């Protein structure tokens, strides 16, 4: 016991660093609020958390006009964290950085490693990894709308940090380079996804690795055209193929291995498509939800931009990450 005492003391010190305040949300959940380079983020520790145990980590990026607390309520991710035993980070965009509190995924300053919001979000992840014992091969990121687009930016700019990406109503990497392009891409679609897949691979650089990606999108989304979901899939097929062996074609096929229509008596029907490598090393999964608008599928009505009738995207994403999330490491 004497030999382990310094280790325990250090762990306790790390837990006490940078703690700003606490506040409560639904069902007695408790967040801790921190800051990194002037931007706030909230951390949720699951029930029965033990400071010497290692945990997976989920990073959740809210959409425009939302807050970290609102997004936590709407996605039910804290409830799932209690059940499955993982830590959740909710970075918070400020109205000073964007009037509608959107992540600035469409600006070049926020699309590259070491700059802007990607560097800040990565810094938040690294800060939490210093504060808690995190399973390094089980760090995942997901987001809605602007948050979904930014989750892709994070996977491209910091692939060594993440083992999987979840995209809800998002857009491909560099679908836009300014706010006017952004509105055009949202209403229609972005640039050719194979081209953007090449760009994403170039930006990954020497850290490039195949990345599991799961995509949810409603086919009645009037904010972000559902065609963008197809582009996200195509972009990542190209990026993953290049990361695997330097070739655009030949590993993950651009035609799905599995297509399945799901009929649900008390919920929304959806189409599931899976794009995977021949040996099943990695997968890109796509859920197109019939009749759903711009929303987090299967979410809680206490939060904004949710659709309770859709399949439970939080749970499905987590199960996808657990199955696919550590196939490749940098």
C-alpha positions in Angstrom: 0.0 0.0 0.0 2.8 2.4 0.8 4.2 2.2 -2.7 0.9 3.1 -4.3 0.2 6.1 -2.0 2.0 8.7 -4.3 -0.1 7.4 -7.2 -3.3 7.9 -5.3 -2.3 11.4 -4.1 -1.5 12.4 -7.7 -4.9 11.1 -8.9 -6.7 13.1 -6.3 -4.8 16.2 -7.3 -5.7 15.7 -10.9 -9.3 15.4 -10.1 -9.2 18.8 -8.3 -7.6 20.7 -11.1 -9.5 23.5 -12.9 -12.9 22.7 -11.3 -15.0 25.8 -11.7 -18.5 24.9 -10.6 -21.3 22.3 -10.5 -24.9 22.5 -11.5 -27.7 20.0 -11.7 -29.8 18.9 -14.7 -32.6 16.4 -15.1 -33.0 13.4 -12.9 -30.4 14.7 -10.4 -27.5 14.4 -12.9 -24.5 16.5 -11.9 -22.2 18.1 -14.3 -18.9 19.8 -13.6 -18.1 22.9 -15.7 -14.5 23.7 -16.8 -12.9 26.1 -19.2 -10.2 25.7 -21.9 -8.8 28.7 -23.6 -11.8 30.8 -22.6 -14.4 28.3 -23.8 -16.6 26.3 -21.4 -17.2 22.6 -21.5 -19.2 20.3 -19.2 -18.2 16.8 -18.1 -20.5 14.1 -16.9 -19.2 11.2 -14.8 -21.4 8.1 -14.7 -23.0 6.8 -11.5 -20.7 4.7 -9.4 -17.7 6.5 -10.9 -14.5 5.4 -9.3 -11.5 7.6 -9.8 -8.9 4.8 -10.3 -11.0 3.0 -12.9 -10.5 3.5 -16.7 -13.4 4.7 -18.8 -14.4 5.2 -22.4 -15.0 8.8 -23.4 -17.8 10.3 -25.5 -17.5 13.9 -26.9 -20.9 15.5 -27.8 -21.1 18.6 -30.0 -24.4 20.4 -29.9 -26.1 22.1 -32.8 -26.9 25.7 -33.5 -28.9 27.6 -30.8 -28.4 24.7 -28.4 -26.4 24.5 -25.2 -24.4 21.7 -23.6 -27.1 21.1 -21.0 -29.9 21.2 -23.6 -28.0 18.7 -25.8 -27.4 16.4 -22.8 -31.1 16.3 -22.1 -32.1 15.8 -25.7 -29.8 13.0 -26.4 -30.2 11.1 -23.1 -26.5 10.4 -23.3 -26.0 10.8 -19.6 -28.5 8.1 -18.9 -26.8 5.9 -21.3 -23.4 6.7 -19.7 -24.8 5.6 -16.3 -25.9 2.3 -17.9 -22.8 1.6 -19.9 -20.2 3.2 -17.8 -18.5 6.0 -19.8 -17.6 9.7 -19.3 -19.2 12.4 -21.5 -17.8 15.8 -22.5 -20.1 18.5 -23.8 -18.1 21.4 -25.4 -20.1 24.7 -25.3 -20.0 27.1 -28.2 -20.4 30.8 -27.2 -22.6 33.4 -28.9 -19.4 35.6 -29.1 -17.8 33.0 -31.4 -21.0 32.5 -33.4 -24.2 34.5 -33.0 -26.4 31.3 -33.2 -23.9 29.3 -31.1 -23.0 27.2 -34.2 -19.7 25.5 -34.4 -17.8 27.2 -37.3 -17.3 24.1 -39.3 -17.5 26.1 -42.6 -14.6 28.5 -42.0 -11.0 27.6 -43.0 -9.7 28.8 -39.6 -11.8 26.1 -38.0 -11.1 23.2 -40.4 -7.4 22.5 -39.8 -5.2 21.0 -37.1 -3.8 23.4 -34.5 -6.2 26.2 -35.3 -9.4 27.6 -34.0 -12.2 25.4 -32.6 -10.6 22.0 -33.6 -7.6 22.9 -31.4 -9.8 24.0 -28.6 -12.0 20.9 -28.6 -8.9 18.7 -28.8 -7.5 20.6 -25.9 -10.6 19.9 -23.9 -10.3 16.1 -24.6 -6.7 16.1 -23.6 -7.5 18.0 -20.4 -10.1 15.4 -19.4 -7.7 12.6 -20.2 -5.3 14.2 -17.7 -8.0 14.5 -15.1 -9.4 10.9 -15.4 -8.2 7.5 -16.5 -9.5 7.2 -20.1 -9.2 4.2 -22.4 -7.3 5.8 -25.2 -8.7 3.5 -27.9 -12.3 4.2 -26.8 -12.6 8.0 -27.3 -15.5 8.9 -29.7 -17.1 12.1 -30.9 -20.6 12.8 -32.2 -22.7 15.8 -33.0 -25.9 17.2 -34.4 -26.1 19.5 -37.4 -23.2 22.0 -37.1 -21.9 19.7 -34.3 -22.1 16.8 -36.7 -20.1 18.7 -39.3 -17.6 19.6 -36.6 -17.3 16.0 -35.4 -16.1 15.2 -38.9 -13.6 18.0 -38.8 -12.3 16.6 -35.5 -11.9 13.1 -36.9 -9.9 14.5 -39.9 -7.8 17.0 -37.9 -7.1 14.8 -34.8 -7.5 11.2 -35.9 -5.1 10.0 -33.3 -7.6 11.2 -30.5 -10.7 9.4 -31.8 -11.8 5.9 -32.6 -15.1 6.6 -34.2 -17.4 9.5 -35.4 -21.2 9.9 -35.1 -22.9 12.3 -37.5 -26.5 13.4 -37.1 -27.8 15.8 -39.9 -24.2 16.8 -40.7 -22.1 17.5 -43.8 -18.9 16.2 -45.3 -15.5 17.6 -44.6 -15.1 21.1 -46.0 -18.5 21.1 -47.5 -18.2 24.8 -47.4 -15.5 27.4 -47.0 -17.6 30.4 -45.9 -21.1 31.1 -44.6 -22.6 31.6 -48.0 -21.3 28.2 -49.2 -22.6 26.7 -46.0 -26.2 27.7 -46.6 -25.9 26.5 -50.2 -24.6 23.1 -49.1 -27.2 22.7 -46.4 -30.0 23.5 -48.8 -28.6 21.2 -51.6 -25.3 19.4 -51.1 -21.6 20.1 -50.9 -18.7 19.5 -53.4 -18.1 16.1 -54.9 -17.5 13.7 -52.0 -14.7 11.7 -53.6 -12.7 15.0 -54.0 -13.5 15.9 -50.4 -12.4 12.4 -49.3 -9.0 13.1 -50.9 -8.8 16.5 -49.2 -9.6 14.9 -45.8 -6.9 12.3 -46.2 -4.4 14.9 -47.1 -5.3 16.9 -44.0 -5.0 13.8 -41.8 -1.4 13.5 -43.1 0.9 11.1 -41.4 -1.7 10.4 -38.7 -4.2 9.1 -41.3 -6.1 5.9 -40.3 -9.4 4.3 -41.3 -12.2 5.7 -39.2 -15.5 4.0 -38.3 -18.4 6.5 -39.0 -22.1 6.2 -38.3 -24.6 8.6 -39.9 -28.2 9.5 -39.0 -30.4 11.8 -41.1 -34.1 12.4 -41.6 -35.4 12.4 -45.1 -37.8 15.2 -44.2 -35.0 17.5 -43.0 -35.6 21.0 -44.4 -32.5 22.5 -42.7 -29.8 20.1 -44.0 -30.7 18.3 -47.2 -30.6 14.5 -46.7 -28.3 14.3 -49.8 -25.6 15.5 -47.4 -25.8 12.2 -45.5 -24.9 10.3 -48.7 -22.0 12.7 -49.2 -20.7 12.1 -45.7 -20.7 8.3 -46.4 -19.0 8.7 -49.8 -16.4 11.1 -48.4 -15.4 8.7 -45.6 -15.4 5.6 -47.9 -12.8 7.5 -50.0 -10.8 8.8 -47.0 -10.8 5.3 -45.4 -9.7 3.6 -48.6 -6.8 6.1 -49.0 -5.8 5.7 -45.3 -5.8 1.9 -45.7 -3.6 1.4 -48.8 -3.4 4.8 -50.7 -6.0 3.8 -53.2 -9.5 5.4 -53.7 -11.1 2.1 -54.7 -10.7 -1.5 -53.7 -11.1 -1.9 -49.9 -14.5 -0.4 -48.9 -16.9 -0.6 -51.8 -19.0 2.4 -52.7 -22.0 0.1 -52.9 -23.4 -1.1 -49.5 -22.8 -4.6 -48.3 -26.2 -4.6 -46.5 -29.4 -2.6 -47.1 -32.3 -3.2 -44.8 -35.8 -1.6 -44.5 -37.0 -1.5 -40.9 -40.7 -1.1 -40.2 -41.6 0.1 -36.7 -45.2 -0.1 -35.4 -44.9 2.7 -32.9 -42.0 4.7 -34.3 -40.5 5.9 -37.5 -39.5 3.5 -40.3 -35.9 3.7 -41.4 -33.5 2.4 -44.0 -30.2 0.9 -42.8 -27.2 0.6 -45.1 -23.7 -0.7 -44.2 -20.5 -0.1 -46.1 -17.7 -2.3 -44.8 -14.3 -3.8 -45.7 -14.3 -7.3 -47.1 -13.2 -8.9 -43.8 -15.3 -6.6 -41.7 -12.4 -4.7 -40.2 -14.3 -1.5 -40.4 -17.8 -0.2 -41.1 -19.6 3.0 -42.2 -23.3 2.7 -41.2 -26.1 4.9 -42.4 -29.6 5.3 -41.0 -32.1 7.3 -43.1 -35.2 7.9 -41.0 -38.5 8.3 -42.8 -40.5 11.4 -42.0 -38.0 12.8 -39.6 -36.9 16.5 -39.8 -33.8 18.2 -38.4 -33.4 16.2 -35.2 -31.5 13.8 -33.0 -33.2 10.5 -33.7 -34.8 8.9 -30.7 -34.1 11.8 -28.5 -35.9 13.2 -25.4 -38.5 16.0 -26.0 -37.1 17.8 -23.0 -34.3 18.9 -25.3 -34.5 20.8 -28.5 -34.2 19.3 -32.0 -35.2 15.8 -31.0 -37.6 13.2 -32.5 -38.8 10.6 -30.0 -40.3 8.4 -32.7 -37.0 7.8 -34.4 -34.6 4.9 -33.6 -32.5 5.5 -30.5 -29.4 7.0 -32.2 -27.5 7.5 -28.9 -27.7 3.8 -28.1 -27.1 2.7 -31.7 -24.1 4.9 -31.9 -22.6 3.6 -28.7 -23.1 -0.1 -29.8 -21.6 0.8 -33.1 -18.5 2.3 -31.5 -18.1 -0.7 -29.2 -18.1 -3.0 -32.1 -16.0 -1.0 -34.6 -14.2 1.6 -32.6 -10.7 0.2 -32.0 -10.0 -1.7 -35.2 -7.2 0.8 -36.2 -4.9 2.9 -34.2 -2.3 5.5 -35.2 
